[in-house]
């Protein structure tokens, strides 16, 4: 799946009065849950990694995990890091 939620997709959703859910993630478990919710509904999602998470875990590792989860999803998963 393409990493990210592209502008064309957002415009298409807007035209049909739909939206993309954006949820805050603090660790790998919540990143996976956000992607799973998108897959369960067939809708794109955006995972916003909370800034406090970077103080709790190794930042580059969390970013790598987020990219891996998003890249492996069957729906577009945008990342707001």
Phi, psi and omega in degrees: 000147177293132178285123177108167177245111187279156182302320180299321178294317178299319179296318179296318178295318179300319181297333179257015178059039176244170183220175175248131177282134173240127182231151182274134177241143179241351182198181182298322182299314181286329174299314180295322180294320179296314178296319180296323178296319176297317179295321181295328182261348183073020183245148175292154179221163174236127176261118178258113181278118182297140183299330180293337179297328182290340176277345184261333183228172178290112185308307180300326178293320179294320178296316178298319179295318180298316179295322180293316179297312181297317181293334180268357182282156180269358175234160176298131176236113176274151178239130173244100186256000000 
